[in-house]
Amino acid sequence: MVLGGPGQARGDLALPARVALSTDGIAYFAKDAAPGFHIEYLIFVTNQLGPSKVNVYGFGKYEKPGMTNDGMTNDPGQNDE
């Protein structure tokens, strides 16, 4: 699993201080997940620097058949733009 890298954009990490996992609050964050993605637990990461002091990530899986965890289909031809 890859969390945000260094930088100043949304989701980026700036000197992470602590990581916490929780199943509480999944319903609140489910509206921000990609369609068909089922959140199993939340990952909270606090940062010492940068604009986002707390980042929240959802760990889970896609419920749709044919979808992968990177949001792409299993059929390479369907991912072309």
NORMO-V30444 format. One record per residue. RES is the residue in one small letter. PSI is psi in whole degrees, 0 to 359 (NA if undefined). D_CENTER is the distance of its C-alpha to the mean C-alpha in Angstrom with 1 decimal. Layout:
# NORMO-V30444
res=[RES/RES]
psi=[PSI/PSI]
d_center=[D_CENTER/D_CENTER]
This chain:
# NORMO-V30444
res=[m/v/l/g/g/p/g/q/a/r/g/d/l/a/l/p/a/r/v/a/l/s/t/d/g/i/a/y/f/a/k/d/a/a/p/g/f/h/i/e/y/l/i/f/v/t/n/q/l/g/p/s/k/v/n/v/y/g/f/g/k/y/e/k/p/g/m/t/n/d/g/m/t/n/d/p/g/q/n/d/e]
psi=[137/126/175/147/187/151/188/1/166/130/349/156/140/97/67/141/322/150/135/144/145/150/355/138/7/318/323/319/350/330/339/353/157/148/132/358/128/116/125/322/163/145/119/128/123/146/143/335/173/173/333/103/335/124/142/127/146/128/133/215/162/137/339/135/140/358/148/170/350/8/4/158/164/348/107/328/336/347/354/146/NA]
d_center=[9.4/8.8/7.4/8.7/12.4/15.4/16.4/16.8/14.3/11.5/8.6/11.3/12.9/16.6/18.4/15.9/18.1/16.6/13.8/13.9/12.7/13.6/14.2/15.8/14.4/12.2/14.5/14.1/10.3/10.8/12.4/9.4/7.8/9.4/12.9/13.6/10.2/11.2/9.1/11.2/10.3/8.5/8.2/10.2/11.3/14.6/16.1/19.8/20.0/18.6/17.9/14.7/16.0/13.0/9.3/7.2/3.8/4.4/6.3/8.8/10.7/12.3/15.5/17.3/19.8/19.5/15.8/13.9/10.3/10.2/11.4/14.9/18.0/20.1/22.9/22.9/25.3/22.9/20.4/23.1/23.4]
